[in-house]
Amino acid sequence: MLRRVAWSSLPSASLSAARLGEFIAPSRRNNERNHISGRLLFTGAHFLGVLEGDERDLGKLWLRLARDERHLDLIRIGDALCGKRWFPEWMMAYMDHAEIGPQIEALRLPHARSARTSSEMIHSIMLRADSM
């Protein structure tokens, strides 16, 4: 069954924009091998991610994310079955923090995580981001 998981985290102090290249290509390969698509957005202050794939594969990936020391305060913003992928390929994107940071902070609030509007907001943010 196809599932979509939206999440956010804060980058660890040791992670810089220059170091992003260290995990973009391996992540793309691993996700492709596991039939996971989506988008990972980095603002310099936040990560916002959408992952789409089989429930089992997403569960395994979620466990790896939770152990990944590059991500702090990892939270799941949304988790739902979906009939169609928003993003048929996995890609990394960038958007300036000043432009999008307040929206991501709002999505990270506990009351926003289950709202339908958060799904629409995440989709809109991801469509506006510049790919890397």
JOTA-V677018 format. One record per run of one state. SS is the DSSP state (h for helix, s for strand, l for the rest). FROM is the first residue (numbers start at 1). TO is the last residue. Records with the same first field share a line. If there is no record, write none. Layout:
SS: FROM-TO ; FROM-TO
This chain:
l: 1-1 ; 12-16 ; 34-36 ; 43-46 ; 68-70 ; 82-89 ; 95-96 ; 109-109 ; 113-115 ; 129-129 ; 132-132
s: 2-11 ; 37-42 ; 47-54 ; 71-81 ; 90-94 ; 130-131
h: 17-33 ; 55-67 ; 97-108 ; 110-112 ; 116-128
